[in-house]
Every structure is written in C-alpha cells, then in structure tokens.
Amino acid sequence: MDQRALPEQDFSAFADPGRFSGPQRLRVTEAMTRLEAERLRVVRAMERGQPVAARVLGRGGEEINRNLSREVPAWRTLDSINANGSVEQLAVSLPNNTFAMNAGLRMTSVWHRDALSPEVRLVLSGEDPEVYFFGYGPLQMKIVDRVEVLLAGPVVRNRTTVIVVRDAACVAAARHYWDAVRATAYPCAAEEPPADGLTERQRRVVALLLTCSSDEQIARRLGLSVRTVRTEVAVILDLLDAPTRFVAGVRLRERLSRVTS
C-alpha cells in the first residue's frame, strides 16, 4: 500500500496550534535573513562565473520537476520547508512523496501555515503526522542528506531556477533556519476538522476527496478495503447533505471558506 494505516491519535497537546510566539517568529526571521544573505552570495558568484559549490538543477517548472524526479531516488533524507501550495499541487506531490518514502526516503515536511488556504490545510491534516507538519517558515528550501540545500536560484531568460548548493556556509545557514522553523512545528493532523462528527479516518477520506482521489486510491493510501472507503464516503455525503462527491466538495469548500485563519 502507498501509506501505512494510521492509528487514531490524541492531539490535545496542540490545543492552540495556529499561533506562533513572538520569540519563535523572531528566531525564524533572523535565521531566514542569514540564509537569504548566503543564498544571494552564491547566486551572485554563479552569475559572475566565480567558483562556488553550487549548480543549477533546472530552469522553468517543467525542467525543474523533471530533473528533480531523476535525483530523488538517490536521496536518503529530506528536510523540506514549503512556503506555499495548492490542492492541485498536492494532488501530484503527495503521492510522489509517498512513493519515495516507500522506497526508503526519510522525509520531514514543514508547511508555512500562515500562507495556506483552509483547503490545503485540510488536505495536509489527513497526512502522516510523523511526516507532515505546520509551522512558521516563509522561505522555501529543501535540505538533502544534510549536505546540500535546494534554493531559488537566479532568473535566467525570464525563467525561474532552482539551485543545488553544497557551499559550507550556505548549508550551515540552511540547517540553522531549519532548526528555527522545526521548533515552531506541530503535526498537520492536529488541525481541527471543519465538519462536526467526523472520525479521524473520515477526516483523512475527506482530505483525499479534495484531491479528486478515487475510492481505490484512497483505499491504497489509508490501507483500507475499497468497500470500507465506499462506506465512509457514503457517511460523509450524508453528513454534508450532498448527493454526489462533487456536491460534497462544493459544500466542504463553502464550510472551509468560513474558517478563519
């Protein structure tokens, strides 16, 4: 199966997870400023053709994603901070992440909660609480095997780039930023569900419904039988007073639009 079945868990320790203290934000901001300075130093060196331990992963979204997919199988660990995201992006990235983790990748993924829509937060709340976290992390980056960091690179011919940096000072700044962000993090599954009466399993099913997953895909992700998933979907449709999955999605989004950040 794509994802191990997750037990019911008690997240009462995260009674007010949506807040990040002033000192936490300050520590993150200071670490982010240091990392941004190192990133700019590396980018300028690359632009001037000066020697620096960095390379361009790709130019433009299509090339970046293609080259990234080639490199991921060689990774052993990944510490990822995601500054934003959409449900459509999650529909692609979450299964890819699960595939990589099933192949042996050890991943921790922190999402910048302040920049996420309620829909995205709901989708992530149904993911593995040992992997996916909300936190305060405005600058996106990925640290691979603790020795290199993926960051935004220079704009080349009006196309964005991603660079892979092994420069020691930049990697050290990235680790410092990671530690500051990780200190703010809590499991995505600690978020309160937007619909009353949902069990933990039903909430995961609802989250996957938002990414247009089929019953078969949901069954594989959650380690359930297709029959069990169909039963849970029927309960959810009844709870939302929706005759179809499409209408359920519309009504769920209506509820989510009333959720305050």
N, C-alpha and C positions, 0 to 999 in steps of 0.2 A: 504493500500500500504506500501511497505517497507521503502520508504523515501519520505518525503514531496516534492512536486514540488517546485523548487527554482526559484525565480524571476530573471530577468536579473539584473545584478548589475554592478555598476561602481567601478572599482578598480584602477582608475587613480592615487589615492594617493600612490600606490605602484609602482611608475614609475621605480624604480631600485631595485626590491626586492631580487635579488640574492646576494647582498653584506651585510656583517655584519661588523660593525665597529670594530676597534681595541679594544676600551674600552669594547664593548659588549662581544667580544670573551674572553678578559681577565677576565671579571666578571664571565662568564660561567666556564672558566678553573679553577679559584680559587674555585668556589662553587663545581665543579666536584671533585677537589682534596680533599676537605673536606669530601665529600660524600664517595669517594673511601676509605679514611682512616677509616671512620666509618664502612663501609661495611667489610673491612678486619678485623677490630677488632671483629665484630660479627661473621664472618666466623671462625676466629681462636678460639673464645670461643666455637663455635659449634663443631669444630674438636677436642677440648680438653675435651669435655663433661662438660664444665662450664655452669652455669646457665645464660641464656640470653633470652630476649624476641624475639625469632625467631623460625621458624620451616621450614622444607623442604617441599615445595609444590609438587615437583616431581623430578624424576631422568630420564633423557633422554627425547627427544622431545615428544614421544607418551604419556608417563605418565604425563608429564607437561601439555600438551594440554588437556588430559582427565580430570585431576584434576581441571584445570583452568575452563573448561566448567561447572563443578559442582559448582564452587564458584561464578561465575559471576552473576547468578540470585539474589544473596543476596546483591550485591553491589548497592550503591545509587549514588556514584560519582566516576569518574575515571579520573585522570590526567596522561596522558601517553606520554612518550618520546621514540621515536623509532629511534634507531641509524642506521638502515638499513632495507632493504626489497626488495622483488622481485615481479614481476607481478603475478607469480604463488601463492605466499603467500597472496597477496592482493585479489586474486580471492576467497580465502577462508575466510580471516579475515574481509573484508569489509561487506559482507552480515551478518556475525555473529555479527559484531558491530551494524549494523542497527537493527537486531532482538533485541539485548539487549537494545538499545536506545528506540525502540518502546515499550519495556516492562517497561521503566521508568528510565533506567540508564542515568545520565547526564555525558557526556564524552567530554573531550578536548584532542585532539591528535596532538602532535607536532612531525614532522619528520625532522631528521637531513639532510638538503638539500644537503650538500656537499658530502654525501655518496650515493646519489640516482642516478640511471640511468635516462636518459630523459624519458624512457618508464614509469617508476614508477612515475615520477613527473607528466606526462600527466594523468595517471590514477587518481592520487590524486587530480589533478586540477579539475576533474569533480565531486568531492565530496562536501558535505555541507560546505560552507565557515565559518559557525559558529562553526564547529566541528574540521575540519582538517586544520592544519597549517604547513608551512615550517618554520624552524628556525635553530639555531645552538645548537645542543645537541648531543655530541659524546657518551655520556654514556646512555645506555638504562635503563629505570626504569618505574614503574607504582606506583602511589600513590592512594590507595583505601580509600575512605571515610575520607581522611585527617588523618587517624590514623595508617595506615600500608603501607609499601612500599615493592614492589616486585623487587628483585635484583638478579643478578647472584650469585649463591652460590658456595660451594666447589665442586671440581671434585671428584666424588665417583665412583671407579672402572671404570675409563676412561669414565664416563658419566657425562655430564654437569647437573647441578641442578639449580633450582630457589628457592630462599628462601623468606618467608614472614616475614618481620621484624616489630615488634612493639616497639623495643628499642627506648626510647625517643630521645636520642642524634642522632641516625641514621635517624629517621623520621624528626627531625628538619633540619638536613643537606640536606635531600631529598627535603624538602619544599624550602630551600634556593636555591638549584640547580634548582628546578622547576621555581622559580621566575626569576632567571637569564636567563634561556632558554626562558621562556614565553615572556620576554622583547624583544627578537630578532624576535619573530614570526610574520608572516603575513599569510593571507588566502592562501591555496593552489590554490584556484580559481584565484588568481591574476597573476599566471604564464601566459606568452604569449603562445597562441596556435601555434603549429608547422606548421599548414596549413592555408594559407590565405583564407579568405572568409567564415570561419566557424562562425555560430552564437553561442551564449553561449550554447544553447540547443544541437546543433550539436556537440559541443566540448564534452559535457557530454556523448552523444551517442558514440562518437569515443573512449572516455576513457573506457567505458564499453565494447566496442567491443574488446579491447585489453585483457580483462579478459575472453574472449570467452562467454560472456553472450548472451542468446537467445533474440529474439525480445520480447518475453513475459516477461523475466526477466528484460530487460531494461525498458519496459513499467511500470512494478511494481515499480522499483527503482525511476523512474522520474515522476510517476503519470500521465502517458500519455496513450492513447489508442494504441493498437498494430498496428492499421492502421497508426497512426501518426509516430510511430517509424519506420515502414517499409518505409514510405515516406522519412523520414530523412536519413535512411540508403542508400536509392537509390540516394539521393542527394550527400551523402558523397562518394559513389562509383564512381559517375560521376566526382566529384571534384578530386579524386585521380586517375581517369582514370583506374579503376580496375573493371574487370568483376565479381569478387566474393569477399566475405568478407575476404577469406584467402589472396587473392592477395592484397586487401586493407590493411590488416595487415602488409604484407611484405613491401609494398611501404611506409606505415606510419613509419615503423621501419627504413627504409632507410633514410627518412627525419629526424627522430629523431637522427640517428647516426651522422648527420651533425650539430646537435645542440651543441653549446659549453656550457660547464658547467658554 
